[in-house]
Amino acid sequence: MRAIILAGLLIFVVTPAFAADLDAPKAKQVSAKEVYELSEKCAKFAAEWINMHKYGNPRIPEVYLCHYNRYMNKCLILITATGPDSEVKYVYDVNENRRLGGCLRFTQTNHVDKCEWLGTICQSQSEWNTLINPYMEE
């Protein structure tokens, strides 16, 4: 009987520690040199990805920023396309060719038409920026 109670207490006490490990991303154990090399590969792959997809309208200037996120072990790209009255931003996982989120803002009124990040709907571009920053800065 004591063994059953002790096992139950052990599961109750240890389970939150395992849950915390799942929530907190851990960086892949790589050297600074490896992170640099992965970042370089990400930059090259992002440039190839842009050229391959011919993303957007050629009349609208595009700017992109790529980032190797070592916690996710992913190459992410933030694409900004600015038109005469709007600005659109998208973030893609380049490895999986998958859009993670985007934001459309009208520049004249600063009205946000549609912003979402990983399924979360945003009310403003600043809220969207707050959500994507941890992914684009690590």
C-alpha positions in Angstrom: 0.0 0.0 0.0 2.8 2.4 0.9 4.5 1.6 -2.5 1.3 2.7 -4.3 1.0 5.9 -2.4 4.7 6.7 -2.8 4.4 6.0 -6.6 1.4 8.2 -6.8 3.1 11.1 -5.0 6.2 10.6 -7.1 4.1 10.9 -10.3 2.3 14.0 -8.9 5.6 15.7 -8.0 7.6 14.8 -11.0 4.9 15.4 -13.7 5.1 19.3 -13.5 8.8 19.1 -14.0 8.4 17.2 -17.2 5.6 19.6 -18.4 7.9 22.5 -17.7 10.6 20.9 -19.9 8.1 20.6 -22.8 7.1 24.3 -22.5 10.6 25.8 -22.3 12.4 25.5 -25.6 16.0 24.3 -25.3 18.7 25.2 -27.7 20.2 22.4 -29.7 23.7 21.9 -28.2 25.9 23.3 -30.9 29.0 25.3 -30.9 29.2 28.9 -31.9 30.9 27.8 -35.1 28.0 25.4 -35.9 25.4 28.2 -35.2 27.3 30.5 -37.6 27.4 27.8 -40.3 23.7 27.0 -39.9 22.9 30.8 -40.1 24.9 31.0 -43.3 23.1 28.0 -44.8 19.8 29.6 -43.8 20.7 32.9 -45.6 21.7 31.0 -48.8 18.6 28.8 -48.6 16.3 31.8 -48.0 17.7 33.7 -51.0 17.2 30.5 -53.2 13.7 30.2 -51.7 12.8 33.8 -52.6 14.1 33.4 -56.2 12.4 30.0 -56.6 9.0 31.4 -55.5 9.3 34.8 -57.2 7.3 35.9 -54.2 4.9 38.8 -54.7 4.3 41.4 -57.4 7.5 42.5 -59.2 6.3 46.1 -59.1 6.1 46.1 -55.3 9.5 46.3 -53.6 10.2 43.4 -51.3 12.5 43.2 -48.4 13.3 40.0 -46.6 15.1 39.0 -43.4 16.1 35.5 -42.7 16.9 34.0 -39.4 18.1 30.6 -38.2 16.2 29.8 -35.0 18.4 27.4 -33.1 15.6 26.5 -30.6 13.4 25.3 -33.4 16.3 24.3 -35.7 14.5 26.1 -38.5 15.2 28.7 -41.1 12.6 31.5 -40.9 12.1 34.3 -43.3 10.2 37.6 -42.8 9.0 39.1 -46.0 7.8 42.7 -46.3 6.1 43.9 -49.4 5.1 47.6 -49.4 2.7 49.0 -51.9 1.4 52.6 -52.4 -1.3 52.2 -49.7 -0.5 49.0 -47.9 2.2 46.9 -46.3 2.1 43.1 -46.0 4.4 41.0 -43.9 4.7 37.2 -43.9 6.8 34.8 -42.0 7.6 31.4 -43.6 9.3 28.3 -42.3 11.7 27.9 -45.3 12.5 24.3 -44.5 8.9 23.2 -44.7 7.7 25.9 -47.2 4.9 26.8 -44.7 3.5 30.2 -43.8 3.5 30.7 -40.1 1.7 34.0 -40.1 1.1 37.3 -41.8 -0.2 40.9 -41.4 -1.8 43.3 -43.8 -1.8 47.0 -42.8 -3.1 49.9 -44.7 -0.5 52.7 -44.5 -2.8 55.7 -44.9 -5.1 54.8 -42.0 -2.8 52.4 -40.1 -5.8 50.1 -40.1 -4.9 46.4 -39.8 -7.1 44.3 -42.1 -5.8 40.8 -41.1 -3.0 39.7 -38.8 -2.4 36.2 -37.5 0.5 34.3 -36.0 0.4 30.5 -35.6 -3.4 30.6 -35.5 -3.6 33.6 -33.1 -5.5 36.6 -34.5 -3.9 39.9 -33.8 -5.6 43.3 -33.4 -2.6 45.4 -34.4 0.7 45.2 -36.2 2.5 45.9 -32.9 0.8 42.9 -31.3 1.9 40.8 -34.3 5.4 42.1 -34.0 5.4 41.2 -30.3 4.3 37.6 -31.1 6.9 37.0 -33.9 9.9 38.7 -32.2 10.9 35.8 -30.0 11.0 33.6 -33.1 13.0 36.0 -35.2 15.4 37.1 -32.5 16.7 33.8 -31.1 
